[in-house]
Amino acid sequence: MGKKIIMTGVSSFTGSHIAKTLRDGGHEVWGVLTNPISMYTEPLLRARINYGNLQHIIDQAPLNSKILRDYFHNNHFDIFINHGWPVSGHREPLSKHSDFIAEAVGCWDTLFDSIKTSNKNMHIIHTGTVFEAGEGGDKNNLAVNDYGIIKSLVWEKVANFTKQYDLRLSKVVIPNPIGPMENPTKLISSFIEEWKHGKIPILNRPKDTFDNICVESLAMVYLKIVDNNLTSTVRPSGLICKNDELIDHVIKAIGKDLKYIKKNADENTTLYRVNSNEPQIALNLTSDTKSMGDLFIPK
């Protein structure tokens, strides 16, 4: 029997794929949007929302809103997936987003009261990131930038409140997802766009090492958690490589003579953020880049 799921972040790149995978798996997904649905006019955002194939959309419902709390009060949900991050340009200094910091960290006191009212046995699935403190392959890692710091704080709040309210908790630590409908500023998408227009892109951080996973494979991790009632931290891992190695893999998969320029990088500032030294999920760049535009790159 399918489960009734309420999920934030359904207009995001990964969120749209997760929502669709859960729907295809026989579950009922209620998607939460921060803003009025009429504001999601940008084609990419509309495509993501439509792709999620949601049964219900709850708009104008940020985490600290009465609208969201009322939905918890008035409905019996089996699972709450906390996947949203309602700040565009979230890698900017969060001093520009003080209101969001207060919402992201401070909303849980009242929200968990409502969650407990909806279902005292509710399962919380929280989305984390390799950029948090203690993640990225080493428990001693510091958070990467303000984004990682706030994500770390939010996780601490969620973990503490679920323990206080005796709710089931899972966490998915997301590495570097790639695939259709990703943000156009992401590495592969931005390079494909440059190549499509006959340009030679510049790789600014060639030696940063990340853990790359196909977004559909990532979405299947959430489905497995939901289907099997898993309560643990899951760290899915895929192709671990440096940025320049990833681009070389993409060029080989595309099968065309494509060029790019590497900028000299300071080895002392390179990042290494992975989920595992033993990747679990194969990444097929030949198929995973097909839907990202490579077929339209001029020869």
RORO-361272 format. One record per residue (C-alpha): residue number from 1; x, y, z. Coordinates in nm, 4 decimals, always signed. Layout:
! RORO-361272
PT seq        u        v        w
PT NUM        X        Y        Z
...
END
This chain:
! RORO-361272
PT seq        u        v        w
PT   1  +0.0000  +0.0000  +0.0000
PT   2  +0.1309  +0.3422  -0.0962
PT   3  +0.2312  +0.5946  +0.1674
PT   4  +0.1142  +0.9533  +0.2021
PT   5  +0.4183  +1.1781  +0.1722
PT   6  +0.4551  +1.5538  +0.2165
PT   7  +0.7737  +1.6909  +0.0637
PT   8  +0.9446  +2.0288  +0.0373
PT   9  +1.1828  +2.1209  -0.2437
PT  10  +0.9786  +1.9694  -0.5266
PT  11  +1.0709  +2.2506  -0.7668
PT  12  +1.4425  +2.1795  -0.7250
PT  13  +1.6542  +1.9722  -0.9623
PT  14  +1.6829  +1.6723  -0.7318
PT  15  +1.3416  +1.7225  -0.5710
PT  16  +1.1520  +1.6877  -0.8982
PT  17  +1.3191  +1.3534  -0.9719
PT  18  +1.2635  +1.2271  -0.6177
PT  19  +0.8944  +1.3214  -0.6295
PT  20  +0.8431  +1.1466  -0.9644
PT  21  +1.0250  +0.8331  -0.8499
PT  22  +0.8091  +0.8144  -0.5373
PT  23  +0.4930  +0.8651  -0.7448
PT  24  +0.6015  +0.5958  -0.9918
PT  25  +0.6659  +0.3726  -0.6935
PT  26  +0.2993  +0.3914  -0.5939
PT  27  +0.3138  +0.6602  -0.3249
PT  28  +0.1015  +0.9727  -0.2830
PT  29  +0.3158  +1.2877  -0.2889
PT  30  +0.2048  +1.6292  -0.1652
PT  31  +0.4516  +1.8886  -0.2900
PT  32  +0.5233  +2.2010  -0.0856
PT  33  +0.6203  +2.5273  -0.2565
PT  34  +0.7502  +2.8345  -0.0752
PT  35  +0.5860  +3.0851  -0.3104
PT  36  +0.2505  +3.1094  -0.4920
PT  37  +0.2379  +2.8652  -0.7820
PT  38  +0.1819  +3.1610  -1.0171
PT  39  +0.5367  +3.2820  -0.9432
PT  40  +0.6963  +2.9688  -1.0879
PT  41  +0.6967  +3.0998  -1.4438
PT  42  +1.0580  +3.0265  -1.5324
PT  43  +1.0502  +2.7362  -1.7817
PT  44  +1.2952  +2.5187  -1.5905
PT  45  +1.1006  +2.5488  -1.2644
PT  46  +0.7716  +2.4756  -1.4411
PT  47  +0.9261  +2.1729  -1.6107
PT  48  +1.0462  +2.0382  -1.2765
PT  49  +0.7090  +2.0843  -1.1071
PT  50  +0.5295  +1.9175  -1.3981
PT  51  +0.7839  +1.6349  -1.4089
PT  52  +0.7191  +1.5529  -1.0443
PT  53  +0.3626  +1.4531  -1.1392
PT  54  +0.2339  +1.5548  -0.7960
PT  55  -0.1146  +1.4651  -0.6746
PT  56  -0.1325  +1.7788  -0.4605
PT  57  +0.0548  +2.1086  -0.4523
PT  58  +0.0667  +2.3208  -0.1365
PT  59  +0.1905  +2.6643  -0.2340
PT  60  +0.2746  +2.9748  -0.0303
PT  61  +0.3945  +2.7412  +0.2443
PT  62  +0.7485  +2.8059  +0.3728
PT  63  +0.8552  +2.5982  +0.6705
PT  64  +0.7565  +2.8642  +0.9236
PT  65  +0.4107  +2.9259  +0.7722
PT  66  +0.0733  +2.8660  +0.9304
PT  67  -0.0394  +2.7202  +0.5964
PT  68  +0.2075  +2.4329  +0.6276
PT  69  +0.1302  +2.3759  +0.9946
PT  70  -0.2420  +2.3602  +0.9147
PT  71  -0.1814  +2.0941  +0.6504
PT  72  -0.0038  +1.8827  +0.9106
PT  73  -0.2854  +1.9419  +1.1605
PT  74  -0.5585  +1.8475  +0.9126
PT  75  -0.3985  +1.5508  +0.7356
PT  76  -0.2432  +1.2214  +0.8345
PT  77  +0.0925  +1.1983  +0.6595
PT  78  +0.3138  +0.8921  +0.6864
PT  79  +0.6361  +1.0645  +0.5807
PT  80  +0.7768  +1.4172  +0.5736
PT  81  +1.0695  +1.4668  +0.3342
PT  82  +1.2548  +1.7832  +0.4285
PT  83  +1.4262  +1.8540  +0.0963
PT  84  +1.3754  +2.2253  +0.0389
PT  85  +1.6287  +2.5066  +0.0361
PT  86  +1.4312  +2.8205  -0.0539
PT  87  +1.7215  +3.0527  -0.1343
PT  88  +1.8399  +3.1101  -0.4878
PT  89  +2.2114  +3.1633  -0.5127
PT  90  +2.2554  +2.9693  -0.1884
PT  91  +2.6329  +2.9642  -0.2211
PT  92  +2.6437  +3.3371  -0.1653
PT  93  +2.7167  +3.4652  +0.1875
PT  94  +2.4046  +3.3992  +0.3899
PT  95  +2.4367  +3.7413  +0.5511
PT  96  +2.2293  +3.8408  +0.2476
PT  97  +1.9560  +3.6014  +0.3593
PT  98  +1.9090  +3.6682  +0.7293
PT  99  +1.5346  +3.6034  +0.7116
PT 100  +1.5963  +3.2604  +0.5661
PT 101  +1.8493  +3.1705  +0.8359
PT 102  +1.5883  +3.2456  +1.1019
PT 103  +1.3318  +3.0356  +0.9136
PT 104  +1.5589  +2.7413  +0.8356
PT 105  +1.6881  +2.7014  +1.1892
PT 106  +1.4135  +2.8485  +1.4026
PT 107  +1.0975  +2.7009  +1.2528
PT 108  +1.1228  +2.3562  +1.4043
PT 109  +0.9781  +2.4306  +1.7482
PT 110  +0.6305  +2.5006  +1.6143
PT 111  +0.6568  +2.2772  +1.3071
PT 112  +0.7270  +1.9627  +1.5059
PT 113  +0.4228  +2.0269  +1.7249
PT 114  +0.2164  +2.0143  +1.4059
PT 115  +0.4012  +1.7100  +1.2713
PT 116  +0.3333  +1.5201  +1.5924
PT 117  -0.0363  +1.6118  +1.5659
PT 118  -0.0496  +1.4727  +1.2118
PT 119  +0.1052  +1.1386  +1.3021
PT 120  +0.2889  +1.0544  +1.6223
PT 121  +0.4719  +0.7811  +1.4292
PT 122  +0.5692  +0.9968  +1.1320
PT 123  +0.8913  +0.9157  +0.9508
PT 124  +1.1139  +1.2174  +0.8784
PT 125  +1.3525  +1.1939  +0.5831
PT 126  +1.6018  +1.4794  +0.5877
PT 127  +1.8238  +1.5788  +0.2961
PT 128  +2.1797  +1.6649  +0.3887
PT 129  +2.4897  +1.7413  +0.1858
PT 130  +2.8573  +1.6481  +0.1671
PT 131  +2.9295  +2.0168  +0.2362
PT 132  +2.8115  +1.9862  +0.5986
PT 133  +3.0461  +1.9570  +0.8933
PT 134  +3.1452  +1.5958  +0.9536
PT 135  +3.0483  +1.4890  +0.6016
PT 136  +3.2341  +1.4616  +0.2718
PT 137  +3.4479  +1.1600  +0.3560
PT 138  +3.5943  +1.2663  +0.6907
PT 139  +3.4070  +1.3076  +1.0193
PT 140  +3.6553  +1.5828  +1.1088
PT 141  +3.5690  +1.7936  +0.8034
PT 142  +3.4538  +2.1484  +0.8640
PT 143  +3.1544  +2.2798  +0.6733
PT 144  +3.2209  +2.4240  +0.3286
PT 145  +3.0998  +2.7869  +0.3088
PT 146  +2.7917  +2.9378  +0.4732
PT 147  +2.5638  +2.6932  +0.2922
PT 148  +2.7328  +2.3995  +0.4636
PT 149  +2.7240  +2.5745  +0.7995
PT 150  +2.3488  +2.6383  +0.7863
PT 151  +2.2771  +2.2875  +0.6552
PT 152  +2.4771  +2.1534  +0.9511
PT 153  +2.2734  +2.3628  +1.1946
PT 154  +1.9440  +2.2532  +1.0408
PT 155  +2.0457  +1.8879  +1.0675
PT 156  +2.1286  +1.9318  +1.4368
PT 157  +1.7858  +2.0883  +1.4968
PT 158  +1.6030  +1.8133  +1.3065
PT 159  +1.7986  +1.5354  +1.4792
PT 160  +1.7379  +1.6856  +1.8241
PT 161  +1.3655  +1.7413  +1.7687
PT 162  +1.3000  +1.3967  +1.6234
PT 163  +1.4691  +1.2445  +1.9267
PT 164  +1.2681  +1.4708  +2.1596
PT 165  +0.9395  +1.3824  +1.9883
PT 166  +1.0322  +1.0155  +1.9424
PT 167  +0.9881  +1.0264  +1.5654
PT 168  +1.1633  +0.8039  +1.3137
PT 169  +1.4460  +0.9749  +1.1246
PT 170  +1.6498  +0.9078  +0.8119
PT 171  +1.9081  +1.1256  +0.6424
PT 172  +2.0301  +1.1198  +0.2834
PT 173  +2.3648  +1.2917  +0.2327
PT 174  +2.3655  +1.4148  -0.1261
PT 175  +2.6999  +1.4235  -0.3112
PT 176  +2.7131  +1.5854  -0.6584
PT 177  +2.4030  +1.4891  -0.8595
PT 178  +2.3973  +1.5261  -1.2370
PT 179  +2.1226  +1.4821  -1.4940
PT 180  +1.8281  +1.6375  -1.6779
PT 181  +1.6847  +1.9668  -1.5497
PT 182  +1.9849  +2.0482  -1.3348
PT 183  +2.0711  +2.4121  -1.2750
PT 184  +2.2267  +2.5683  -1.5861
PT 185  +2.5190  +2.6950  -1.3777
PT 186  +2.6235  +2.3404  -1.2806
PT 187  +2.9464  +2.2180  -1.4333
PT 188  +2.8280  +1.9770  -1.7027
PT 189  +2.5217  +2.1792  -1.8045
PT 190  +2.7192  +2.5025  -1.8328
PT 191  +2.9896  +2.3351  -2.0417
PT 192  +2.7322  +2.1740  -2.2727
PT 193  +2.5646  +2.5109  -2.3221
PT 194  +2.8972  +2.6732  -2.4110
PT 195  +2.9840  +2.3935  -2.6541
PT 196  +2.6410  +2.4178  -2.8183
PT 197  +2.7211  +2.7796  -2.9033
PT 198  +3.0680  +2.7031  -3.0370
PT 199  +3.2486  +2.8436  -2.7335
PT 200  +3.5382  +2.7036  -2.5331
PT 201  +3.4437  +2.6915  -2.1631
PT 202  +3.6854  +2.7609  -1.8798
PT 203  +3.7271  +2.5182  -1.5898
PT 204  +3.8106  +2.7292  -1.2866
PT 205  +3.8649  +2.4527  -1.0298
PT 206  +3.9982  +2.1525  -1.2231
PT 207  +4.1416  +1.9662  -0.9242
PT 208  +3.8398  +1.9762  -0.6896
PT 209  +3.7248  +1.6188  -0.6283
PT 210  +3.3564  +1.5340  -0.5997
PT 211  +3.1328  +1.2293  -0.5811
PT 212  +2.9129  +1.2330  -0.8921
PT 213  +2.5831  +1.0459  -0.9030
PT 214  +2.3040  +1.0256  -1.1603
PT 215  +1.9966  +1.2029  -1.0224
PT 216  +1.7694  +0.9089  -1.1078
PT 217  +1.9914  +0.6795  -0.8989
PT 218  +1.9768  +0.9294  -0.6140
PT 219  +1.5967  +0.9354  -0.6345
PT 220  +1.5882  +0.5572  -0.6059
PT 221  +1.7667  +0.5869  -0.2705
PT 222  +1.4679  +0.7807  -0.1337
PT 223  +1.2269  +0.5216  -0.2721
PT 224  +1.4250  +0.2440  -0.1032
PT 225  +1.4091  +0.4297  +0.2301
PT 226  +1.0326  +0.4801  +0.1956
PT 227  +0.9576  +0.1228  +0.0825
PT 228  +1.1723  -0.0388  +0.3507
PT 229  +1.1090  +0.2016  +0.6400
PT 230  +1.4825  +0.2585  +0.6797
PT 231  +1.5932  +0.4784  +0.9682
PT 232  +1.9598  +0.5499  +0.9129
PT 233  +2.1991  +0.7879  +0.7407
PT 234  +2.2509  +0.6923  +0.3767
PT 235  +2.5500  +0.8216  +0.1810
PT 236  +2.5054  +0.7249  -0.1858
PT 237  +2.8236  +0.7331  -0.3900
PT 238  +2.8968  +0.7263  -0.7617
PT 239  +3.1894  +0.8328  -0.9796
PT 240  +3.4596  +0.9934  -0.7632
PT 241  +3.6938  +1.2095  -0.9680
PT 242  +3.8451  +1.5530  -1.0142
PT 243  +3.6509  +1.8117  -1.2121
PT 244  +3.8842  +1.7914  -1.5103
PT 245  +3.8552  +1.4115  -1.5106
PT 246  +3.4756  +1.4433  -1.5065
PT 247  +3.4792  +1.6759  -1.8066
PT 248  +3.7152  +1.4395  -1.9903
PT 249  +3.4693  +1.1547  -1.9185
PT 250  +3.1826  +1.3685  -2.0552
PT 251  +3.3734  +1.4544  -2.3735
PT 252  +3.4524  +1.0872  -2.4293
PT 253  +3.0871  +0.9956  -2.3719
PT 254  +2.9688  +1.2598  -2.6173
PT 255  +3.2183  +1.1374  -2.8760
PT 256  +3.3099  +1.4746  -3.0242
PT 257  +3.6297  +1.6762  -3.0332
PT 258  +3.5391  +1.9304  -2.7670
PT 259  +3.7860  +2.1660  -2.5995
PT 260  +3.8016  +2.3483  -2.2683
PT 261  +4.0557  +2.5592  -2.0836
PT 262  +4.1899  +2.4689  -1.7396
PT 263  +4.2741  +2.7469  -1.5017
PT 264  +4.5755  +2.6940  -1.2812
PT 265  +4.4467  +2.6077  -0.9351
PT 266  +4.6021  +2.6564  -0.5940
PT 267  +4.6454  +2.3001  -0.4670
PT 268  +4.6089  +2.4274  -0.1093
PT 269  +4.2488  +2.5377  -0.1713
PT 270  +4.1180  +2.2345  -0.3593
PT 271  +3.8120  +2.0552  -0.2234
PT 272  +3.7677  +1.6842  -0.1654
PT 273  +3.4069  +1.5993  -0.0711
PT 274  +3.2863  +1.2434  -0.1276
PT 275  +3.0449  +1.0030  +0.0377
PT 276  +3.2514  +0.6874  +0.0146
PT 277  +3.5874  +0.5624  -0.1020
PT 278  +3.4028  +0.2602  -0.2396
PT 279  +3.1419  +0.3896  -0.4898
PT 280  +2.8152  +0.1951  -0.4842
PT 281  +2.6286  +0.3272  -0.7883
PT 282  +2.7672  +0.3181  -1.1422
PT 283  +2.7501  +0.6376  -1.3461
PT 284  +2.6907  +0.5914  -1.7176
PT 285  +2.7903  +0.9242  -1.8646
PT 286  +2.7031  +0.8104  -2.2161
PT 287  +2.3354  +0.7802  -2.1250
PT 288  +2.3281  +1.0327  -1.8408
PT 289  +2.4402  +1.3179  -2.0666
PT 290  +2.2129  +1.2308  -2.3604
PT 291  +1.9202  +1.4248  -2.2198
PT 292  +2.1382  +1.7203  -2.1204
PT 293  +2.1954  +1.8471  -2.4706
PT 294  +2.5005  +1.6670  -2.6087
PT 295  +2.3168  +1.5510  -2.9204
PT 296  +2.2769  +1.9158  -3.0192
PT 297  +2.6437  +2.0108  -2.9879
PT 298  +2.7811  +2.1063  -3.3306
PT 299  +3.0529  +1.8810  -3.4674
END
